Amino acid sequence: MALFEKAPAKINLSLDILGKRNDGYHEVEMIMTTIDLYDRIELHSLAEDKIKVSLWSRYVPNDERNLAYKAAVALKQAYNITKGAHIKIEKNIPVSAGLGGGSSDAAAVLRGLNKIWSLNLSLAELAHIGATIGSDVPFCVHGETAIASGRGEIIEKLPSPPSCWIVLAKPDIGVSTKNIFKRYIHEARSRPVKEDIIQALYESDFMTLASSIENVLEPVTFSLYPEVKRMKEKMSKYGAVGSLMSGSGPTIYGLVKQHSKAKSIYNGMRGFCDEVYIVRLLG
Ligand code: C5P
């Protein structure tokens, strides 16, 4: 029997770095929310003790490097499971884009295998395993809207953002998260005021939210890829009330209230960017 699980993309409403950790990672604070751009995961339990991944993507491997594969293996090892699984992935989320696609696939596999193998694990237990796969996987296990801190594994739920439209523009480059974090230098710079964002979420205040979004990795990615900075400038020029790079980039998103505005931003951005999407928040 097949089980289907949706793996939504995420965007960062904020990304702040508090310092470098002894384990080589950075201490972060990220407010994230899920959007209605999904990969679709189909899972089949196998009697045979093996994990098989099928997907049709030029950019994503279907072997042990795939985060969905790693998630299934980590779950099997943690709970001594001798069954196997066939994981089929329909990729819709752009890859290496800052939208958490690989992490969300891994999270969906954890949620799905928890069901088909009747493990009855809580989301917190699945997120704990997810943290061994990647820093964004714990957030993706929970989904909705949350602040992630520590390395990304400490999750506190937040209210959903006010309803609005998101325009995503993904420049035709792939960005290595590791490379962007490595080049980050802690210095006086514009940083997110998380209290303002959190208050805007509690008060469902779109204007404050749109003017408070901030990502300290923007200057790093912008200096390596000036076209990403230009994309953000265009997003504002075409009418986004707020715009930001998601994660380590290169995707830039813009926030607007009305669909008609989203449509005109979409049309403007399509003039020089192939991958543009209009989506809603799931939050
Ligand atoms: O955890 P994940 O494998 O997704 O992270 C990719 C890279 O991003 C890490 O190898 C690390 O260089 C960087 N990173 C970091 N601090 C974090 C999360 C990621 O330095 N909190």
Boltz pocket constraint, residues with backbone or C-beta under 6 A from the ligand:
constraints:
  - pocket:
      binder: B
      contacts: [[A, 24], [A, 25], [A, 26], [A, 27], [A, 28], [A, 133], [A, 134], [A, 135], [A, 136], [A, 150], [A, 151], [A, 152], [A, 177], [A, 178], [A, 179], [A, 181], [A, 182]]
      max_distance: 6.0
